[in-house]
Amino acid sequence: MPRAGSLRRSATFDAPPNIALVKYWGVRDPRLGLPFNSSVSVTLDRLRSRTTVAFDPALREDAVEINGAPATGGPRDGVVHFLDRVRTMAGTTDAAHVTSENNFPTASGLASSASGFAALAAAASRAAGLRLTPRALSQLARFGSGSASRSVFGGFVEWRAGTRPDGSDCYARPLHPEDHWPALRDVVLLVRGAPVKEVRSKDAMQATVRTSSEYRRRLRELPPRLVRIERAIGARDARALFPLIMDECDSFRAVCETTRPSLDYLTSTSRAILAEVREMNRAAGRAVAGYTHDAGAHVHVFTLARDAGRVRRRLGAIPGVDRTLVLRPGPGLREVGSGRGGRRP
């Protein structure tokens, strides 16, 4: 059980996004945010959400700013509901001033909700005087965004779906640290004109659960696929990993596209990137790279350091690619302004 300590008025945390190599898509208990399947992700370096929470008894209601503008509608409601949960845990009724800023595009498939709610969970709980273990923090973060549970940790992370109805065995845990695979690179292709998602992933995935003809088959295929992907990561085996993550991404996309109404997050540029990765591997006669994407148009292409420059140049030349990033596995949550150059919770 979390314990409330003396009230700390404010706290600031940085949290990274992550990209899932095994996706979670659909929850068995929406109230508790419990997923149907376990998932595996890579935490990304350089990208971050920075969130400050300050509880102030003088405020009459919560004030929320995201990327320099007052939040309204669903984004504000999501933050306020999350703060209500933290207030209940901490035994306080104080309103809060929340500011959050991303250094990467928001609501476009780059996991801004994961990094944003991981940072909010850490900052809000710390400011309210709670001292949560990393596991408890991952469990709290999932109430904002399921993927946020994974952004608590760095490197390679598994979010365990669990089986208990109360969710006590549903939490994220680190598999390997960020320096486990020094040669691994994520070439991120940012697609020009990528649309902002009109339907929140939280709502879209439940439509998939209800209507996709492919969903039950996907759930049957996922457990052995997850084992193979975790084994390839542990062995740093790119030849095994890259085809596996492409198969997993294709399975995820199939359930999205067979949802009614269909969920098609990709643009023609996105699809051209996927086709070019397949062609690169075919021409090389080996797995040079492996693609994946979340619920958005941007594409992540994993490769090794020796091939990263060539992969970046070839894919970056595709019409419609706005810019490219080459990222490594990165650290998890960090506190900002702690007096020690930042520290993890």
C-alpha positions in Angstrom: 0.0 0.0 0.0 1.3 3.5 -0.8 1.9 5.7 2.2 1.2 9.4 2.4 4.0 11.5 3.8 4.3 15.2 4.3 2.9 17.2 1.5 5.4 18.3 -1.1 3.9 21.2 -3.0 5.4 20.5 -6.4 7.4 18.0 -8.4 8.7 17.8 -12.0 9.5 14.6 -13.9 10.6 13.7 -17.4 9.3 10.5 -18.9 10.1 8.9 -22.3 7.8 7.4 -24.8 8.2 3.8 -25.7 7.5 1.7 -28.8 5.8 -1.6 -28.3 7.3 -4.6 -30.2 4.4 -6.7 -28.9 1.3 -4.5 -28.8 -1.4 -4.3 -26.3 -4.7 -3.4 -27.9 -7.9 -3.9 -25.9 -8.7 -4.2 -22.2 -10.6 -6.9 -20.4 -11.6 -4.5 -17.6 -11.9 -0.8 -18.7 -12.5 0.4 -15.2 -9.1 -1.0 -14.0 -7.3 -0.7 -17.3 -6.4 -4.4 -17.4 -5.2 -5.6 -20.9 -6.1 -8.8 -22.6 -2.5 -9.6 -23.4 1.0 -8.8 -22.1 3.2 -6.5 -24.2 6.9 -5.8 -24.7 8.4 -2.4 -25.5 11.6 -0.4 -26.0 12.0 2.9 -24.1 13.4 5.6 -26.4 16.1 8.1 -25.7 16.1 11.8 -26.4 12.2 12.1 -26.6 10.4 13.1 -23.4 7.4 14.7 -21.8 8.2 17.0 -18.9 5.4 17.5 -16.4 5.1 19.6 -13.3 2.4 19.2 -10.7 1.9 21.8 -8.0 -0.9 21.2 -5.4 -2.2 24.6 -4.2 -5.0 25.0 -1.6 -5.6 28.5 -3.0 -6.8 27.1 -6.4 -10.5 26.6 -6.8 -10.1 24.0 -9.5 -7.4 22.2 -11.4 -5.5 24.2 -14.1 -4.0 22.1 -16.9 -1.7 23.3 -19.6 -0.4 21.1 -22.4 2.3 22.3 -24.7 1.8 25.9 -23.6 -2.0 26.0 -24.1 -4.9 25.5 -21.7 -6.2 21.9 -22.0 -9.9 21.5 -22.7 -12.4 18.7 -23.3 -11.1 15.1 -23.2 -7.4 15.9 -22.6 -8.2 18.1 -19.6 -10.8 15.6 -18.3 -8.3 12.8 -18.4 -5.7 14.7 -16.3 -8.3 15.8 -13.8 -9.7 12.3 -13.4 -6.1 11.0 -12.9 -5.5 13.7 -10.3 -8.7 12.7 -8.5 -7.2 9.2 -8.1 -4.0 10.5 -6.7 -5.9 12.8 -4.3 -7.9 9.8 -3.0 -4.7 7.9 -2.5 -3.0 10.8 -0.7 -6.0 11.9 1.4 -6.0 15.5 0.0 -8.6 17.7 -1.7 -6.3 20.4 -3.0 -6.5 21.4 -6.6 -3.4 21.4 -8.7 -1.7 23.3 -11.4 -0.3 21.0 -14.1 2.0 21.9 -17.0 3.2 19.3 -19.5 5.3 19.7 -22.6 6.5 17.2 -25.2 9.6 17.7 -27.3 8.0 15.5 -30.1 4.7 15.5 -31.9 1.6 14.8 -29.9 -1.4 12.5 -30.6 0.2 11.1 -33.8 1.4 7.6 -32.9 4.6 8.5 -31.0 3.2 7.5 -27.6 2.8 11.0 -26.2 0.1 9.7 -23.9 2.5 7.0 -22.5 5.2 9.5 -21.7 2.7 12.2 -20.5 0.8 10.0 -18.1 4.0 8.3 -16.8 5.4 11.8 -16.0 2.0 12.8 -14.5 1.9 9.7 -12.3 5.3 10.4 -10.9 5.0 14.2 -10.5 1.5 14.1 -9.0 2.2 11.2 -6.6 5.4 12.8 -5.4 3.9 16.3 -5.1 1.0 14.8 -3.0 3.5 13.2 -0.6 3.2 9.6 -1.8 6.2 7.4 -2.0 5.4 4.7 -4.6 7.6 1.8 -5.6 8.4 1.6 -9.3 5.9 -1.3 -9.6 3.1 0.7 -7.9 4.0 3.7 -10.1 3.5 1.6 -13.2 0.2 0.4 -11.9 -0.9 3.9 -11.2 0.3 5.2 -14.6 -1.9 2.7 -16.5 -5.0 4.4 -15.3 -4.1 7.3 -17.6 -2.7 5.3 -20.5 -1.9 1.6 -20.6 1.3 2.2 -22.3 2.4 4.6 -19.6 3.0 1.7 -17.3 6.0 0.8 -19.5 7.4 4.3 -19.7 8.2 4.2 -16.0 11.2 2.0 -16.9 14.1 2.3 -19.3 15.5 -0.2 -21.8 13.4 -3.2 -22.6 10.1 -3.6 -20.6 7.4 -6.1 -20.3 3.9 -5.1 -19.1 2.4 -8.2 -17.6 -1.4 -8.5 -18.2 -2.0 -10.7 -15.2 -5.1 -12.7 -14.5 -6.4 -11.5 -11.2 -9.7 -9.6 -11.3 -8.4 -6.9 -9.0 -5.3 -6.2 -11.2 -2.8 -6.8 -8.5 -0.7 -8.9 -10.8 -0.8 -6.4 -13.7 2.3 -4.3 -13.8 5.3 -3.4 -15.9 8.8 -4.7 -15.1 12.2 -4.2 -16.7 13.6 -7.0 -18.8 16.9 -5.5 -19.7 18.6 -2.1 -19.1 19.1 0.5 -21.8 22.7 -0.6 -22.4 21.7 -4.3 -23.0 22.0 -4.0 -26.8 24.4 -1.2 -27.7 24.1 -1.8 -31.4 20.3 -1.6 -31.7 18.9 1.5 -33.4 15.4 2.8 -34.0 15.1 4.8 -37.2 12.0 6.9 -36.7 10.3 8.1 -39.9 8.2 11.2 -39.2 5.6 11.4 -41.9 4.6 14.8 -43.3 1.0 15.7 -42.7 0.4 12.8 -40.3 -3.1 13.3 -39.0 -3.9 13.9 -35.4 -6.0 11.0 -34.1 -9.7 11.8 -34.0 -10.6 8.8 -31.9 -8.6 8.2 -28.7 -6.8 4.9 -28.6 -8.6 3.9 -25.4 -11.9 4.1 -27.3 -10.6 2.7 -30.6 -9.2 -0.5 -29.1 -12.5 -1.4 -27.5 -14.2 -1.0 -30.8 -11.7 -3.6 -32.1 -12.5 -6.0 -29.3 -16.2 -5.8 -30.1 -16.0 -5.9 -33.9 -12.8 -7.2 -35.4 -13.0 -10.6 -37.0 -9.3 -11.1 -36.5 -9.1 -10.2 -32.8 -9.6 -13.6 -31.2 -7.0 -15.2 -33.5 -4.5 -12.5 -32.6 -5.0 -13.2 -28.9 -4.2 -16.9 -29.5 -1.1 -16.1 -31.5 0.4 -13.6 -29.0 1.7 -15.7 -26.2 4.2 -17.7 -28.2 5.1 -14.7 -30.3 5.9 -12.7 -27.1 8.2 -15.6 -25.9 10.1 -15.6 -29.2 10.5 -11.8 -29.2 11.7 -11.8 -25.6 14.2 -14.6 -26.4 15.5 -12.7 -29.4 16.0 -9.5 -27.4 17.8 -11.4 -24.6 20.1 -13.0 -27.2 20.5 -9.7 -29.1 19.5 -11.7 -32.2 18.6 -9.2 -34.9 18.0 -11.8 -37.6 15.3 -13.4 -35.4 13.8 -10.2 -33.9 13.2 -8.1 -37.0 10.9 -10.5 -38.9 9.1 -11.2 -35.6 8.3 -7.6 -34.9 7.1 -7.1 -38.5 4.8 -10.1 -38.2 3.5 -8.6 -34.9 3.0 -5.2 -36.5 1.1 -6.7 -39.4 -1.2 -8.6 -37.0 -1.9 -5.4 -35.0 -2.7 -3.5 -38.3 -5.0 -6.4 -39.4 -7.2 -6.1 -36.3 -7.3 -2.3 -36.7 -8.3 -2.5 -40.3 -11.0 -5.1 -39.7 -12.6 -3.0 -36.9 -15.9 -1.5 -37.8 -15.6 1.3 -38.7 -12.1 0.6 -39.9 -9.1 2.1 -38.1 -6.6 3.0 -40.7 -3.8 5.0 -39.1 -1.3 4.9 -42.1 -0.8 7.2 -45.0 0.5 6.3 -48.4 3.9 7.4 -47.2 3.7 5.1 -44.2 2.8 2.2 -46.5 5.7 3.0 -48.8 8.1 2.8 -45.9 6.8 -0.7 -44.9 7.1 -1.9 -48.5 10.7 -0.5 -48.8 11.8 -2.3 -45.7 10.5 -5.5 -47.1 12.4 -4.9 -50.3 15.6 -4.0 -48.5 15.5 -7.3 -46.6 14.6 -9.3 -49.8 17.5 -7.7 -51.8 20.0 -8.3 -49.0 18.9 -11.8 -48.4 18.8 -11.2 -44.7 16.9 -9.2 -42.1 18.5 -5.8 -42.4 15.7 -4.0 -40.6 12.3 -4.6 -39.1 9.4 -2.1 -39.0 6.7 -1.4 -36.5 4.2 1.4 -35.8 1.6 2.2 -33.2 -1.8 3.9 -33.7 -0.4 6.6 -36.0 1.3 7.3 -39.3 4.9 7.5 -38.1 7.0 4.4 -38.6 9.8 2.9 -36.4 12.4 0.9 -38.2 14.7 -1.1 -36.1 18.2 -1.9 -37.4 21.8 -2.3 -36.2 24.3 0.6 -35.9 26.3 -0.7 -38.9 23.2 -0.4 -41.2 21.5 2.6 -39.6 23.0 5.3 -41.9 22.0 3.4 -45.1 18.5 2.6 -43.8 18.0 6.2 -42.8 19.1 7.6 -46.2 17.0 5.1 -48.2 13.8 5.5 -46.2 14.3 9.2 -45.6 14.3 9.7 -49.4 10.7 8.4 -49.7 8.4 11.2 -50.7 6.3 12.4 -47.7 8.9 11.6 -45.1 9.4 14.9 -43.2 12.4 14.0 -41.1 14.1 11.1 -39.5 15.5 10.4 -36.1 17.9 7.7 -35.0 17.3 6.7 -31.4 18.7 4.2 -29.0 17.0 2.4 -26.1 16.9 5.0 -23.3 16.3 5.6 -19.6 13.0 5.7 -17.8 11.5 8.3 -15.5 13.8 11.0 -14.1 13.0 13.7 -11.6 14.0 17.2 -12.6 15.4 19.7 -10.2 16.0 17.3 -7.4 19.3 18.9 -6.6 21.2 15.8 -7.8 20.9 16.3 -11.5 17.7 14.4 -11.6 16.9 11.0 -10.2 14.7 8.0 -10.8 11.7 7.4 -8.4 
